């Protein structure tokens, strides 16, 4: 194995321009043999563009890339993989309807006279999965596997192609704590074999845990590189955003109004006998593990799913929403977790995405008042600081954080009384996250009731007045933020709150 402090990869002065936008502006980056080097920055900082250049997905405009001592130019991902560079994308590039072995050897099918040798493929699949300590059937359909298992298969595919550099783009964005720890163990074992890792993530605490060095990009430019052992969350964040962020608890407004939504013994798909209320100007958080039923409850309240039993009162009146349109007419809005699938039309222009919820107000006899639409859109682009080239560009051109702001802008145009936010900061950087926190705080001060679904316990504790904790489809506790702790929330989320109470009492 080569010595760790020798350079496997050197990026020198690489630039990439899209029209008038400098996605990369003479950036530098280097990677040692057997090193985990984290690449961080806000959305739009240039991380994804550099990954695409390294992986042969897009060509660079200037600069050089040296890999294993020789300058390289890749015209396709296949060329990059042949050279030893593999990318594990955030949105895994697998075909769910095919089997594990078909996904593993998509471009390397073993055949003789045009007839596939399934036994050879199955054996090779088992050998590849053994490299990542994964034990599933080679003939299992990928759609039946967990996100963690799919990710391990992607890594196994890279290893079977003899990759010496693996680039992991937000690899733990959808993983549980236990799955993340397993991923970290795998990364450490890969490094022991001499494989180098570029690790891209928004989670600074995990970057500090797993990496040897950290390089920061901002606005398409190189900011600096620090040793992880010498860095802190605050120093990395300051490098990322170019300013110090106030990361203290967000207290919101101390004064809340009368009850706006009252849910009584609600039962629906995936949950039963759920009761809670939320008041005007209050941030009510829903906490719990994946599968606890949090999103299902609020989707049912919003009219996306059928109510099986129970009662919903909104603004003092019993309601039964047959569709989200009913809920919207009453003054509700909901930002769904999967913005790309459930909220955004990715190839539609930004202005139409924002204006969509208030189309009844800006059209007359089916004709849209474009001037009014553009004025309204420009107003919310400014209020939410949505960073874009122009409002007519497709929403797919925006970074993750700005896409999320676009969804928020759409619903704020309707001036909702109640705003439901399902994982609103998922996949956004620390700068955009702070801005979304401040927006939630401001809306609550203005009297808007907020229901926040979040898997991030610090976020829940920072933002909520009260916290509803769910476990396996039922409410296990409703806690005031003053007395809640991460340990307490986890105890209620795992159904061991009685044991926790006894321990706390003693």
C-alpha positions as CSV (number, residue, x, y, z in Angstrom):
1,X,0.0,0.0,0.0
2,X,1.2,3.5,-0.8
3,X,2.2,5.8,2.0
4,X,-0.8,7.9,3.3
5,X,0.9,11.3,2.8
6,X,1.6,10.7,-0.9
7,X,-0.9,12.3,-3.3
8,X,-3.4,10.0,-5.1
9,X,-5.3,12.9,-6.6
10,X,-4.4,16.6,-7.3
11,X,-6.9,19.1,-8.6
12,X,-5.2,22.4,-9.7
13,X,-6.9,25.5,-11.0
14,X,-10.1,23.7,-12.2
15,X,-12.9,25.9,-13.5
16,X,-16.3,25.2,-14.8
17,X,-18.8,27.8,-16.1
18,X,-22.5,27.5,-16.9
19,X,-23.4,30.5,-18.9
20,X,-22.5,33.5,-16.8
21,X,-22.2,31.5,-13.6
22,X,-18.9,30.3,-12.3
23,X,-19.7,26.9,-10.8
24,X,-16.0,26.3,-10.1
25,X,-13.5,29.2,-10.2
26,X,-9.8,27.9,-10.3
27,X,-10.4,25.5,-7.3
28,X,-7.7,23.3,-5.8
29,X,-8.1,20.0,-3.9
30,X,-5.8,17.1,-3.1
31,X,-6.2,13.6,-1.7
32,X,-3.7,11.3,-0.1
33,X,-3.6,7.6,-0.4
34,X,-5.6,5.9,2.3
35,X,-7.3,9.2,3.4
36,X,-10.8,10.3,4.1
37,X,-11.0,13.9,2.9
38,X,-14.3,15.7,3.5
39,X,-15.5,18.3,1.0
40,X,-18.0,20.7,2.5
41,X,-19.8,23.9,1.6
42,X,-23.2,25.5,1.3
43,X,-25.6,24.4,-1.5
44,X,-24.2,26.0,-4.7
45,X,-20.6,26.1,-3.4
46,X,-19.4,23.9,-6.2
47,X,-19.1,20.5,-4.5
48,X,-21.4,18.6,-6.9
49,X,-19.8,20.2,-9.9
50,X,-16.3,19.1,-8.8
51,X,-17.6,15.6,-8.3
52,X,-19.1,15.6,-11.8
53,X,-15.8,16.7,-13.3
54,X,-13.8,14.1,-11.4
55,X,-16.3,11.4,-12.5
56,X,-16.3,12.3,-16.1
57,X,-19.9,13.5,-16.1
58,X,-19.1,17.0,-17.2
59,X,-15.9,18.4,-18.8
60,X,-13.9,21.1,-17.1
61,X,-13.1,24.4,-18.8
62,X,-9.7,24.9,-17.3
63,X,-7.2,23.4,-14.9
64,X,-5.6,20.0,-14.5
65,X,-6.4,16.8,-12.7
66,X,-3.7,14.4,-11.8
67,X,-4.6,10.9,-10.6
68,X,-2.0,8.3,-9.6
69,X,0.8,10.5,-10.9
70,X,-0.5,11.2,-14.4
71,X,-2.8,13.9,-15.8
72,X,-6.2,12.6,-16.7
73,X,-9.2,13.8,-18.8
74,X,-12.4,11.7,-18.6
75,X,-15.0,12.0,-21.2
76,X,-17.5,9.6,-19.5
77,X,-18.2,8.0,-16.1
78,X,-17.1,4.7,-17.6
79,X,-13.6,6.1,-18.4
80,X,-13.4,7.4,-14.8
81,X,-14.4,4.1,-13.4
82,X,-11.9,2.2,-15.6
83,X,-9.2,4.5,-14.2
84,X,-10.3,3.7,-10.6
85,X,-12.7,6.5,-9.6
86,X,-16.2,5.6,-8.5
87,X,-19.0,7.8,-7.3
88,X,-21.7,6.8,-4.8
89,X,-24.4,9.4,-5.6
90,X,-26.8,10.9,-3.0
91,X,-29.7,9.6,-5.1
92,X,-28.5,6.0,-5.7
93,X,-28.2,5.1,-9.3
94,X,-29.8,1.7,-9.1
95,X,-32.7,0.1,-11.0
96,X,-35.2,-1.0,-8.3
97,X,-37.0,-3.5,-10.5
98,X,-33.8,-5.5,-11.3
99,X,-32.0,-8.0,-9.0
100,X,-28.9,-7.3,-6.9
101,X,-26.6,-9.1,-9.3
102,X,-28.0,-7.4,-12.3
103,X,-27.4,-4.0,-10.7
104,X,-23.9,-5.1,-9.7
105,X,-22.8,-6.2,-13.1
106,X,-25.0,-4.0,-15.4
107,X,-22.1,-3.4,-17.9
108,X,-20.3,-6.6,-17.2
109,X,-22.8,-9.4,-17.8
110,X,-21.1,-12.8,-18.1
111,X,-22.4,-14.6,-21.2
112,X,-21.3,-17.3,-23.6
113,X,-22.6,-17.3,-27.1
114,X,-25.1,-14.6,-25.9
115,X,-26.4,-16.7,-23.1
116,X,-26.0,-15.3,-19.6
117,X,-24.2,-17.4,-17.0
118,X,-26.4,-16.7,-14.0
119,X,-24.5,-19.1,-11.7
120,X,-21.2,-17.2,-12.3
121,X,-22.9,-13.9,-11.8
122,X,-24.5,-15.0,-8.5
123,X,-21.1,-16.2,-7.2
124,X,-19.4,-13.0,-8.2
125,X,-22.2,-11.0,-6.6
126,X,-21.7,-12.9,-3.3
127,X,-18.0,-12.2,-3.5
128,X,-18.6,-8.5,-4.1
129,X,-21.0,-8.2,-1.2
130,X,-18.7,-10.0,1.1
131,X,-16.3,-7.1,0.6
132,X,-18.8,-4.9,2.5
133,X,-20.1,-7.6,4.8
134,X,-23.5,-7.6,3.2
135,X,-25.4,-10.9,3.1
136,X,-28.5,-10.7,0.8
137,X,-29.6,-13.0,-2.0
138,X,-28.1,-12.1,-5.3
139,X,-31.5,-12.6,-6.9
140,X,-33.3,-10.3,-4.5
141,X,-35.0,-7.3,-6.1
142,X,-33.3,-4.0,-5.2
143,X,-36.7,-2.4,-4.5
144,X,-37.1,-4.8,-1.5
145,X,-33.9,-3.7,0.1
146,X,-33.3,-0.9,2.6
147,X,-31.5,2.3,1.7
148,X,-28.5,1.2,3.7
149,X,-28.4,-2.1,1.9
150,X,-28.6,-0.4,-1.5
151,X,-25.8,1.9,-0.5
152,X,-23.6,-1.1,0.4
153,X,-24.3,-2.6,-3.0
154,X,-23.2,0.6,-4.7
155,X,-20.0,0.4,-2.7
156,X,-19.6,-3.3,-3.5
157,X,-20.0,-2.4,-7.2
158,X,-17.2,0.2,-6.9
159,X,-14.9,-2.3,-5.2
160,X,-15.6,-5.0,-7.7
161,X,-14.4,-2.6,-10.4
162,X,-11.2,-2.1,-8.5
163,X,-11.8,1.5,-7.6
164,X,-8.9,3.2,-5.7
165,X,-10.9,6.4,-5.0
166,X,-14.6,6.3,-3.9
167,X,-16.5,9.6,-3.8
168,X,-19.5,9.5,-1.4
169,X,-22.0,12.3,-2.0
170,X,-24.2,12.8,1.2
171,X,-24.0,9.0,1.9
172,X,-25.8,9.1,5.2
173,X,-28.6,11.6,4.4
174,X,-31.3,8.9,4.7
175,X,-29.6,6.5,7.2
176,X,-30.4,5.9,10.9
177,X,-27.7,6.4,13.5
178,X,-27.0,2.6,13.6
179,X,-26.7,2.5,9.8
180,X,-24.4,5.5,9.8
181,X,-22.1,3.9,12.3
182,X,-22.0,0.8,10.1
183,X,-21.1,3.0,7.1
184,X,-18.3,4.6,9.1
185,X,-16.9,1.2,10.1
186,X,-16.9,0.2,6.4
187,X,-15.2,3.5,5.5
188,X,-12.5,2.8,8.1
189,X,-12.0,-0.8,6.7
190,X,-11.7,0.6,3.1
191,X,-9.0,3.1,4.3
192,X,-7.1,0.2,5.9
193,X,-7.0,-1.4,2.4
194,X,-5.5,1.7,0.9
195,X,-8.7,3.0,-0.7
196,X,-9.2,6.8,-0.5
197,X,-12.5,8.5,0.2
198,X,-13.9,11.9,-0.7
199,X,-16.7,12.4,1.7
200,X,-19.3,15.1,0.9
201,X,-21.8,16.0,3.7
202,X,-23.7,18.8,5.3
203,X,-23.4,17.1,8.7
204,X,-20.4,18.8,10.2
205,X,-20.2,16.8,13.4
206,X,-20.0,13.6,11.3
207,X,-17.4,15.1,9.0
208,X,-15.2,15.9,12.0
209,X,-15.7,12.3,13.2
210,X,-14.8,10.4,10.0
211,X,-12.4,12.5,8.0
212,X,-8.7,13.2,8.2
213,X,-8.9,16.6,6.5
214,X,-11.7,19.0,5.5
215,X,-11.7,21.2,2.4
216,X,-14.2,24.1,2.2
217,X,-15.7,25.6,-1.0
218,X,-17.8,28.7,-1.1
219,X,-19.5,30.3,-4.1
220,X,-17.5,28.1,-6.5
221,X,-14.2,29.0,-5.0
222,X,-11.7,27.2,-2.7
223,X,-11.7,28.6,0.8
224,X,-9.2,26.4,2.6
225,X,-8.2,23.0,4.0
226,X,-7.9,22.1,7.7
227,X,-7.0,19.0,9.7
228,X,-10.1,17.5,11.2
229,X,-8.3,16.9,14.5
230,X,-7.7,20.7,14.8
231,X,-11.1,21.9,13.7
232,X,-14.4,22.5,15.4
233,X,-17.9,22.8,14.1
234,X,-17.9,26.6,14.4
235,X,-14.6,27.0,12.5
236,X,-15.8,24.9,9.7
237,X,-19.2,26.6,9.5
238,X,-17.6,30.0,9.6
239,X,-15.4,29.0,6.6
240,X,-18.5,27.7,4.8
241,X,-20.7,30.7,5.1
242,X,-18.1,33.5,5.5
243,X,-19.7,34.7,8.7
244,X,-20.5,33.5,12.2
245,X,-24.0,32.0,12.6
246,X,-26.1,32.3,15.7
247,X,-26.6,28.6,16.6
248,X,-28.2,29.2,20.0
249,X,-31.6,27.8,20.7
250,X,-34.3,29.6,18.7
251,X,-36.8,30.7,21.4
252,X,-39.6,31.8,19.0
253,X,-42.4,33.8,20.5
254,X,-43.2,33.5,24.2
255,X,-46.9,34.4,23.6
256,X,-49.1,31.9,21.8
257,X,-52.8,32.5,21.0
258,X,-55.9,30.4,21.0
259,X,-56.1,26.8,19.7
260,X,-56.3,26.7,15.9
261,X,-56.1,22.9,15.3
262,X,-57.5,20.3,17.6
263,X,-57.1,16.6,16.7
264,X,-59.0,14.1,18.8
265,X,-58.4,10.3,18.8
266,X,-57.5,10.3,15.1
267,X,-56.9,6.9,13.4
268,X,-55.7,6.4,9.9
269,X,-53.2,4.4,7.8
270,X,-50.2,3.7,10.0
271,X,-51.4,5.3,13.2
272,X,-54.1,5.1,15.8
273,X,-55.8,7.1,18.6
274,X,-53.7,10.3,18.1
275,X,-54.7,13.4,19.9
276,X,-52.9,16.8,20.0
277,X,-53.6,20.5,19.4
278,X,-51.6,23.5,18.1
279,X,-52.2,27.1,18.9
280,X,-51.7,30.3,16.9
281,X,-48.1,31.4,17.0
282,X,-46.9,28.1,18.4
283,X,-44.3,25.7,16.9
284,X,-45.4,22.2,17.7
285,X,-42.8,19.6,16.7
286,X,-43.4,15.9,15.9
287,X,-40.5,13.7,16.9
288,X,-39.9,9.9,16.6
289,X,-38.0,7.3,14.7
290,X,-38.5,6.5,11.0
291,X,-41.8,4.6,10.6
292,X,-43.3,6.1,13.8
293,X,-46.3,7.5,11.8
294,X,-45.5,11.2,12.1
295,X,-45.9,12.1,8.4
296,X,-48.9,9.8,8.1
297,X,-50.8,11.7,10.8
298,X,-50.2,15.1,9.2
299,X,-50.9,13.9,5.7
300,X,-54.2,12.6,7.0
301,X,-54.9,15.9,8.7
302,X,-54.1,17.7,5.4
303,X,-56.5,15.5,3.4
304,X,-54.0,13.4,1.6
305,X,-55.2,10.2,3.3
306,X,-58.5,9.0,4.6
307,X,-59.6,9.4,8.2
308,X,-60.7,6.1,9.6
309,X,-61.8,7.4,13.0
310,X,-61.6,10.5,15.2
311,X,-62.3,14.2,14.8
312,X,-60.5,17.2,13.5
313,X,-61.4,20.8,14.6
314,X,-59.9,23.7,12.7
315,X,-60.6,27.3,13.9
316,X,-63.2,26.0,16.2
317,X,-65.2,24.0,13.6
318,X,-65.3,20.3,12.9
319,X,-63.8,19.7,9.4
320,X,-63.4,16.7,7.1
321,X,-61.0,17.4,4.3
322,X,-61.5,15.2,1.3
323,X,-58.4,16.5,-0.4
324,X,-55.5,18.8,0.2
325,X,-57.4,21.4,-1.9
326,X,-60.1,21.5,0.9
327,X,-57.3,22.0,3.5
328,X,-55.7,24.8,1.5
329,X,-59.1,26.6,1.2
330,X,-59.4,26.5,5.0
331,X,-56.0,28.1,5.5
332,X,-53.6,25.1,5.7
333,X,-50.4,24.5,3.8
334,X,-48.0,21.6,3.9
335,X,-44.4,21.3,2.7
336,X,-43.8,17.6,2.0
337,X,-40.5,15.8,2.9
338,X,-39.6,14.7,-0.7
339,X,-39.6,18.1,-2.4
340,X,-38.5,16.7,-5.8
341,X,-41.2,14.1,-6.0
342,X,-44.1,15.6,-4.1
343,X,-43.6,19.4,-4.2
344,X,-41.6,20.6,-7.2
345,X,-41.9,20.4,-11.0
346,X,-38.2,20.2,-11.7
347,X,-38.2,21.3,-15.3
348,X,-40.8,24.0,-14.9
349,X,-39.6,27.6,-14.4
350,X,-39.1,28.9,-10.9
351,X,-41.8,31.6,-11.2
352,X,-44.5,29.0,-12.0
353,X,-43.4,26.7,-9.2
354,X,-43.8,29.6,-6.7
355,X,-47.0,31.0,-8.1
356,X,-48.8,27.7,-8.5
357,X,-50.6,27.7,-5.2
358,X,-52.2,31.1,-5.8
359,X,-53.2,30.6,-9.4
360,X,-56.9,31.3,-8.6
361,X,-55.9,34.8,-7.5
362,X,-53.7,35.7,-10.5
363,X,-55.8,34.4,-13.4
364,X,-59.0,35.7,-14.9
365,X,-61.2,33.5,-17.1
366,X,-58.3,31.1,-17.4
367,X,-55.7,33.7,-18.4
368,X,-52.8,34.2,-16.0
369,X,-51.9,37.8,-15.2
370,X,-48.1,37.4,-15.8
371,X,-47.2,40.8,-14.5
372,X,-48.9,40.2,-11.2
373,X,-47.3,36.7,-11.0
374,X,-43.8,38.1,-11.6
375,X,-44.3,40.9,-9.0
376,X,-45.4,38.4,-6.4
377,X,-42.6,35.9,-7.2
378,X,-40.0,38.6,-7.1
379,X,-41.3,39.7,-3.7
380,X,-40.9,36.2,-2.2
381,X,-37.6,35.6,-3.9
382,X,-36.3,38.7,-2.2
383,X,-38.0,37.9,1.2
384,X,-36.6,34.4,1.3
385,X,-33.3,35.3,-0.4
386,X,-33.7,32.6,-3.1
387,X,-30.4,32.7,-5.0
388,X,-31.0,32.2,-8.7
389,X,-29.9,33.4,-12.1
390,X,-33.5,34.5,-13.1
391,X,-37.1,33.5,-12.2
392,X,-37.5,31.9,-15.7
393,X,-34.8,29.3,-15.1
394,X,-36.0,25.7,-14.4
395,X,-36.2,24.9,-10.6
396,X,-33.7,22.0,-11.3
397,X,-31.0,24.7,-11.7
398,X,-31.3,25.7,-8.0
399,X,-29.3,24.2,-5.2
400,X,-31.1,22.0,-2.6
401,X,-31.5,24.8,-0.1
402,X,-32.9,27.2,-2.7
403,X,-35.3,24.5,-4.0
404,X,-36.6,24.2,-0.4
405,X,-37.1,27.9,-0.2
406,X,-39.0,27.8,-3.5
407,X,-41.4,25.3,-1.9
408,X,-41.8,27.5,1.2
409,X,-42.4,30.6,-1.0
410,X,-45.2,28.8,-2.9
411,X,-47.1,28.1,0.3
412,X,-46.4,31.5,1.9
413,X,-48.1,33.2,-1.1
414,X,-51.4,31.7,0.3
415,X,-50.9,33.4,3.7
416,X,-51.7,30.1,5.6
417,X,-53.0,30.1,9.2
418,X,-51.3,26.7,9.7
419,X,-48.1,25.6,8.0
420,X,-47.0,21.9,8.2
421,X,-43.3,21.4,7.6
422,X,-42.1,17.8,7.0
423,X,-38.3,17.6,7.4
424,X,-37.9,21.2,6.0
425,X,-34.1,21.2,6.4
426,X,-33.4,17.8,5.0
427,X,-30.5,18.0,2.6
428,X,-29.8,21.7,3.0
429,X,-26.6,23.3,4.2
430,X,-26.0,25.1,7.5
431,X,-26.5,28.6,6.0
432,X,-29.9,27.7,4.4
433,X,-30.9,25.8,7.5
434,X,-30.3,28.9,9.7
435,X,-32.4,31.0,7.3
436,X,-35.2,28.5,7.4
437,X,-35.1,28.5,11.2
438,X,-35.3,32.3,11.3
439,X,-38.3,32.1,8.9
440,X,-40.1,29.7,11.2
441,X,-39.4,32.0,14.1
442,X,-40.7,35.0,12.2
443,X,-43.9,33.2,11.0
444,X,-44.7,32.1,14.6
445,X,-44.2,35.7,15.8
446,X,-46.8,36.8,13.2
447,X,-49.3,34.3,14.6
448,X,-48.9,31.5,12.1
449,X,-49.3,28.0,13.7
450,X,-46.4,25.8,12.7
451,X,-46.3,22.0,12.9
452,X,-42.7,20.7,12.4
453,X,-41.8,17.1,11.6
454,X,-38.1,16.6,12.2
455,X,-35.7,13.7,12.8
456,X,-33.0,16.0,14.1
457,X,-33.3,16.2,17.9
458,X,-31.3,19.4,18.3
459,X,-33.6,21.1,15.7
460,X,-36.7,19.9,17.6
461,X,-35.4,21.2,20.9
462,X,-34.3,24.5,19.4
463,X,-37.5,25.4,17.6
464,X,-40.5,23.8,19.4
465,X,-42.7,25.1,22.1
466,X,-44.0,21.6,22.7
467,X,-43.0,18.2,21.3
468,X,-45.3,15.4,20.3
469,X,-43.3,12.1,20.4
470,X,-44.6,9.0,18.5
471,X,-43.6,5.4,18.5
472,X,-45.1,2.7,16.3
473,X,-48.1,4.8,15.3
474,X,-49.1,6.1,18.7
475,X,-48.4,9.2,20.7
476,X,-46.1,8.3,23.7
477,X,-45.8,11.8,25.1
478,X,-46.3,15.5,24.6
479,X,-43.5,17.4,26.3
480,X,-42.8,21.1,26.9
481,X,-39.5,22.3,25.4
482,X,-38.3,23.6,28.8
483,X,-38.1,20.1,30.3
484,X,-37.2,18.0,27.2
485,X,-33.8,16.5,26.5
486,X,-32.4,14.4,23.7
487,X,-32.3,11.4,26.0
488,X,-35.9,11.9,27.0
489,X,-37.1,12.2,23.4
490,X,-35.3,9.1,22.4
491,X,-36.7,7.2,25.4
492,X,-40.3,8.2,24.4
493,X,-39.5,7.5,20.7
494,X,-38.3,3.9,21.5
495,X,-41.2,3.1,23.8
496,X,-39.1,2.9,27.0
497,X,-40.3,6.1,28.5
498,X,-41.5,4.3,31.7
499,X,-37.9,3.0,32.3
500,X,-36.6,6.5,31.6
501,X,-38.9,8.0,34.2
502,X,-37.8,5.5,36.8
503,X,-34.1,6.2,36.0
504,X,-34.6,10.0,36.1
505,X,-36.5,9.7,39.4
506,X,-33.8,7.8,41.0
